[in-house]
Structure formats: C-alpha cells, structure tokens
Amino acid sequence: MSNPTAIITKLEDCPDWLDRMLAIAYWKAEYYLELQDLKGDCNILFQFEVWSEALELYLKKWDIQTFAIITAFNPESALLLLAENLRRHAALRESLAPHCRMLLNSTGQNADGSWQEQGFWALDIDLAKAAEIGTEFGQSAIVCWKRNEPVELWWLSTKPVS
C-alpha cells in the first residue's frame, strides 16, 4: 500500500520541499460533494477551513467513519484532453467502488471556477487504500478525513515539486 509523503492538517505546516503555491491551490479549492437522500440529489460545498453543518449531519446520518476525495483528472498536474480525463474518471470509479460503502460524485474547482475537475467522494474507504488508488492514478494529493480528526491533505507524489 502507498503511504502519503506528507500529511497536511494546517497550511502553515506544509513541508519545505513542496511547492507552496500548489499546496495553497489544493487547500483553497472548493469541493462540491454530491449528497443522496430520499429527497433526491444535491451538492454541498466543502472547503478545508469551512466545515458545514449539512456535511456533519450527512456523515452522522449514514454513520460515515472516513472519506476521501479523489480525482483521476490531470495526473501530476499535467493537463490532459477532456476525453482522456473522462476515460481515467471511469477507470477510477471501477477502482474505488469495491473499496467503499458509498461512492458519490464530486467536483473540485478554484474560487473563480476557471479550473475544474470531476472526481469522487469515497465514503467509508480505508484511507491507505485511497492513497494507493490515488497514487496509481498519478495524483499529487487527495483529501482525507477520519471521524473526530481534522480533514487532511495527503500529499502522494514522491517527487519534489518546485
């Protein structure tokens, strides 16, 4: 299994070898998480420093103990054509589905919406397995959470970014 090369719980704790601007981009991103319930689907906004009451209620309602937010788009921050990103997205779904209780859609974007990536919100996934899958798909980082702990940015890339 893959282990993260760094776990960031506060932006100021970002390792010196990691490109601070890239870490800030991940940290400041807006993640729209799809929720499913009896009233239909809706999305809620998740951000590292903004824990929403709606998210907390949803996690408690379904007794979720862990989650990871993972994309297959643009590995190692290298832009790919949309068709290739969508192919990778479908393959990521197949890789994640057997390892989590629920697999819901997510979208990550910067504040002005000029950058956007589709991904998945894997609920009740073993976080080490999430890191392994993220590494297999060439992702620099994934978002991880475990009940009663802070949300973390798990840096997966083994090569220094500068």
SVG drawing of the C-alpha trace seen along z (x, -y; Angstrom):
<svg xmlns="http://www.w3.org/2000/svg" viewBox="-38 -34 51 39">
<polyline fill="none" stroke="black" stroke-width="0.4" points="0.0,0.0 1.1,-3.6 1.8,-5.9 1.5,-9.7 4.8,-11.5 3.3,-14.3 0.1,-14.9 -1.0,-18.5 -3.6,-19.4 -2.7,-23.2 -1.4,-25.0 1.4,-26.6 2.8,-23.0 3.4,-22.5 6.9,-20.8 9.6,-23.0 10.2,-20.7 6.6,-21.1 5.6,-24.0 3.7,-26.3 1.6,-27.8 0.4,-24.3 -0.4,-23.3 -2.4,-26.5 -4.3,-25.7 -5.3,-22.4 -6.1,-23.8 -8.2,-26.7 -10.1,-24.6 -13.8,-24.3 -15.1,-20.8 -18.7,-20.2 -19.9,-16.9 -23.0,-15.1 -25.4,-14.0 -28.0,-11.4 -31.1,-11.0 -34.8,-10.4 -35.4,-13.9 -33.1,-13.5 -29.5,-14.6 -28.0,-17.8 -24.5,-19.2 -22.8,-20.9 -19.7,-22.9 -16.7,-21.6 -13.6,-23.5 -10.7,-22.7 -11.3,-25.6 -15.1,-25.6 -16.8,-22.5 -20.5,-22.7 -23.4,-21.7 -25.0,-19.9 -21.9,-17.8 -21.7,-16.9 -25.4,-15.9 -25.0,-13.8 -21.9,-12.0 -23.7,-11.3 -26.9,-10.2 -25.1,-7.5 -22.6,-6.8 -19.6,-7.5 -16.3,-7.0 -13.9,-8.1 -13.9,-9.7 -11.5,-10.6 -11.9,-13.0 -10.1,-11.7 -9.8,-12.6 -8.2,-10.9 -8.0,-14.2 -4.7,-15.7 -2.2,-13.4 0.8,-15.2 -0.9,-18.5 -0.3,-17.8 -3.3,-18.9 -4.9,-16.2 -7.6,-16.4 -11.2,-16.0 -11.7,-12.7 -8.7,-11.2 -9.7,-12.7 -13.2,-11.2 -11.7,-7.8 -9.5,-8.0 -12.5,-9.1 -14.5,-6.0 -11.5,-3.8 -11.2,-5.5 -14.9,-4.7 -14.1,-1.0 -11.1,-1.1 -12.8,-2.8 -16.2,-1.1 -15.2,2.2 -13.4,0.4 -16.0,-2.0 -19.5,-1.8 -20.8,-4.7 -19.2,-6.3 -20.6,-9.7 -19.6,-12.4 -17.5,-15.4 -16.2,-18.4 -13.1,-20.3 -12.5,-23.9 -10.7,-27.1 -12.6,-30.0 -13.3,-31.7 -14.3,-28.4 -11.6,-28.7 -10.2,-25.3 -12.5,-22.4 -12.0,-18.6 -14.5,-15.8 -13.8,-13.3 -15.3,-11.0 -16.3,-11.3 -15.5,-7.8 -17.3,-7.2 -16.1,-4.7 -13.0,-3.8 -9.8,-2.6 -7.6,-5.7 -4.4,-3.8 -6.3,-2.1 -7.5,-5.6 -3.8,-6.7 -2.8,-3.6 -5.5,-4.3 -4.7,-8.0 -1.0,-7.1 -2.0,-4.5 -3.8,-7.4 -0.8,-9.7 -2.5,-12.2 -0.3,-14.6 -2.7,-14.7 -6.0,-13.5 -8.3,-14.9 -8.8,-12.5 -11.0,-12.6 -11.5,-10.3 -14.2,-10.8 -13.1,-13.0 -10.0,-14.1 -9.3,-17.2 -9.5,-17.0 -6.1,-16.3 -4.4,-16.9 -2.4,-13.7 0.5,-14.5 1.1,-11.4 3.7,-12.5 7.2,-11.2 8.9,-13.7 9.6,-17.2 7.5,-19.9 9.1,-23.2"/>
</svg>
